[in-house]
Amino acid sequence: MESARLRGSLVPLVTPFRDGQFDERAFRDLVEFQIAEGSHGIGCTGTTGEPTSLSPEEREYVIATAVAAARGRVPVLPGTGSTNFDETIRFTRFAKKAGADAALVIVPYYNRPTQEGLYRHFRLVADDVPDFPIILYNIPGRSAVNLAPETIARLARDCPNIIGVKEANKDFDQVSLDIDRVKRLTGRDFLVYSGIETLCYPMLCLGGAGHVSATGNVLPRQVAELFNLTEAGKWREARDLHYELLEMNEVLFIETNPGPVKTALGIMGKIAPDIRPPLAPIYPQNEAKLREVMAHYGLLPPATTPDAVLTAAVHEADKD
């Protein structure tokens, strides 16, 4: 596929649950919400989608549902990586068969492989689906190992279908190195996405392809507009929007993702804010802080106190 279609705000959707089960209706509504608000693409079963809390069958069903719900209107980028190599192959093959546009394959977590181990892992995955785009997912805070720029460049050189990397990496120097190493070694355009919310704008300034931001679940229009402004060369406006988004970016990580994001979507009435163990509902004091920030962005639903209900009823009666 053309890599241009995979640029912009690719929002990593939460996986909504209700009564312990995948809430397909709510998930499909989330897809519609993202498309209506201008997101350039959607992801699923990545970190924000709680993949390790899903059974293999559930994970495949969520991927298939995302593709079906999107109906080709925006690209779908499911997370297919695992700490287990055979599972990674299974989910990546499934994503291709289901009609996804690319796969986001995470650095295996817990194992702490060497750079050679990482190279071999990703090379084998890419070779298994040679005509399917692969985007590497580097998230040292979760995987306990960093995918080095030299390894990324080596993979880009040897695997034509490895087309980019999501850098959920607070080492901002690495972003420049990723782009530089790949271009010098291969001459290829390589898609580098920000997976750190506060670095979305700075990475666009360096030539990033977009961002995979959990904040897009809650503020999809603004997160997409950040990319749109830079594409239009409106850098001052984009910088202002970057600062406007900072408070939400910070509060959504007041606890482990996706707890605060799911709580926010629950407050907005988009989903039931259920989360599976070992994660837990966020602390009451953090929910209070989240609500305070959401109020600043106009995201709290109308009051449903008895007085408010009575006022609404009187208003409707007056209209009649």
N, C-alpha and C positions, 0 to 999 in steps of 0.2 A: 504494500500500500504506500501511498505518498506520505512521507513523514510530515508534510505540512498540515495534514489533518490531525496530527497528534500534538499540535501546539496550543498553548493557552491554559485555561483553568480546567484541569481534569480532576473533578471533585471525588475524593475517596469516600463513598457512602458508608454510613453505619449499616449494620444488619439489625433491623428492628425485630424484637421478640414480643410475643404476647402469650401469657400463660405458659411460658417456657418453650414455645414453638416459634419458628420463623414466621413473621407476619408478612405474608406476600403482598397483601393489599396495601399495607402501609409502605412497603418497599417500592411498589410500582408508583404510588403517589409521590414518593420522594424523587423518583426518576422524572416524573412529569414536572414537579416543582423545579428541578434543576434545569430542565430544558426551557421551561417558560421564563426562567430568570436569566438565561443567556450563558449558562456554563458551556464550555467548549467540548466537554467530554465528561464521562463518569468512570469511576473505578468502583470495584467491589472486592470483598474478601482480602483486602489489604489490612494493615495494622488497625485502621479505624473500624474495619468490618469484623473484628474479633475472630480471625480465621482459626486460631488454635482452640476456640470454644465451639467450633462447628465439627460435626462428624464429616467424614469424607463425602458422604452422600448429600448432606446438607450443603456443603461447600459447592459441590457441583450444581445443585439445584439453584443456589443463589446466583451463580455465574450465568446459568441458562436463563433465569428470570431477568437478569439485567439486560442481556442481549435481546430477549424478546420484548421487554418493555421499551427499550431504546428505539427499536425498529429502524435502525440505520440512521436515525436523525442526528446522533452524535456518536463518536467512537466510544467503545467500551474497553476498559483496561483492567481486567481482573488480576488480583494477586494470586499467583500460582505456586509461589515458593514455599518450601518447608525445610525443617532441619533434616528431613529424611529425603534422600535423593530419589528413591522410587516414587514417593508421593509427589515430588516436584515434577517428575516426568508425567505422572498420571494426570495431574491437574493442568499442566501446560498443554498436553494433548487434548484434554477435554475442552479447554478454552478455545483452542483452534477449531475443533469439531463443532462447538456450539455457535461459532460465528463471531467471536470476539475479534477486535482489531489488533490487539497486541497483548502480550503477557508481561506483568510486572513480577520479576523473580527476585526475591529477597536474598541477601547474604544469609546462609544457614546460621541459625542462632544456636547457642549453647555449645556447639562443637568446637568453636574457635579454630577453624582451619588456617593453615599457612596461605600465603599468597599463591603458591603453586597449587594447593588444594582448591582454592577458590577458582583459579583459572581452569582447572580440569573440570570442576563441577559445572561452571557456566558453559564451558566449551561443549561438554557432553549434552547439556540441555539444548543449546542452540543447534547442534548437529542433529539432534533427534527430530527437530521441526524446522528444517532449513529454509522453508518458505514462509515462516511465521515470525513477525517482528517480536523481538525480546528487548525489554527495558530492564536494566539492572537496578536493584534497589539496595542502596548503601545506607544503613542505619546503625551506626556503631553503638548507640545507646541501648539498642535492643539485642544486637547480635554479639556484642563484646569483641568485635574485630572490625577493622577498617579495610574496605576494599580500596587498595592504593591506586593512585592515578596511573602508575605504570602498568598495573594489571588491567585496568579498564582500557587503556590504550592498546594493550596486547590483544585483548578480546575483540576490540573494535577492528583491529587489523585482520584477525584470523577468522572472524565470524561476521559475514556481511549482514546477517539478520539481527545482530545485536546493534540496535540503532540509537540507544541512549541510556541515561542513568538518572535515577531519582536520588538526589543527595539530601538525605535527612541527616545532615552532618553540620555541626556548628563550627567546624573548621573551615572558615570562609576561603582561606588560601587554597584549599583543595579544589574548589570550583574552578578557579583560574587554571590550575594545573590540569584538571580533567580536560578542559577545552583545548589548552595548549598542547598537551601530550598527544591527544587523539589527532588533532589537525597536523601536527608535525610528523607523526608516524604514518598516518594513512591518507591525509589530505581530504578526509571525509568531513561533511557536516555531521555533527553528533548532537543529539538532543540532550540537554542537561536541564533537569527540572529541580526546583527547590521543593524539598520536603520539610523545610523549617519555615514556619509561618512568618516570622519576623525577617527572614532573608529573601522573601519572594521578590520584593522590589530591587534590592541590591543585585540579585542574580540576573534579573532581566537587564540591568545596566551592563552586565558583563557579556550579554549575548545569550542568556538562558532561553530555553524554548517555552517556558511556562512554569506552572507550579501544580503540585498535588497537595492541596491545603485542606486540612480538616475544617478550618473556619468556613470553607465554602459550603459546608452542610447548612450553616446557619445564616450566612450572608453571601449567597451565591452570586447575586448581581454585582455587589461591590468587588468581590474577589475576581470575577471575570473582567470587570471594568479596569482593574489594575493592569491586566495584560493588554486590553484594548487601547488604553491610553498610551502605553509605551509603543505599541505597534503604530500608532498614529503620530508618534514623535512628540507627544504632549508630556514631556518628562516632569515639568513642574507640577502639573495636575496629578500625575501618577505619584509623585513624591508626597503631595498633600494627602492623597488617599491612603498611601502607606502609613502615614502617621495617624490618620483617622481610624485605621483598622487595628492599631497596636493594642488598645485596651481589650478588645475582644480576643485578639490573638493570645494575649497573656492569660486571661481568665479561663479560656477553654483548656488550658493546660495547668490549671490550679491543682488538679489531681491527674492520675493516669488516664490518658486517652484510651477509649472514647467515653469515659464516664461523664465528664462535664458536657461534651457535645450531645450525648443522648439525653442528659437532663435538660439542656436548652431546647432540644427538639420536642421533648415532652411538654415543657412549659408552653411552647408555641402551638401545641396541639397536633403536631405532625406524627408522633409515634407514642407508644407507651414506653417510658424510659427504662425498660427492663434491661438488665445486664447479667451476664452469666458469671458464676464463680470461676476463678478465684477473684475476679473483680467484684466490687460492691458499689451500692449507691453512694454518691458523694456525701461528705459530711454536711450536716445542716448549715454550719457557718459558711461553708464554701458555696452551698446553694444560694444562701442569702446574698453573698458577694456576686455570684453569677446573675441573679435577678437584678441586682443594682446596675450592673453593667448593661444587661439587656435592655433595661429601661432607657438608658442613654441612647440606644440605637433604635428605640421605638418597637422593640420586639415582644413586649409583654402583651398578652391578650387583654381585651377589655375586662374591666372589673366585673366579677360575678357575685358581688355581695348582694344581700336582699334589697338594700336601697337602690343599687344599680339596676337590678332586675325590675323593681317597681318603676323607676324612672323610664326605663326602656318601654315598659308596658304602657305607661301614660303617654309617651311620645307616639307610639303606634296608634293608640286610641285617638289622639288628636288628629293624626293623619287621616283617619277614617271620617 
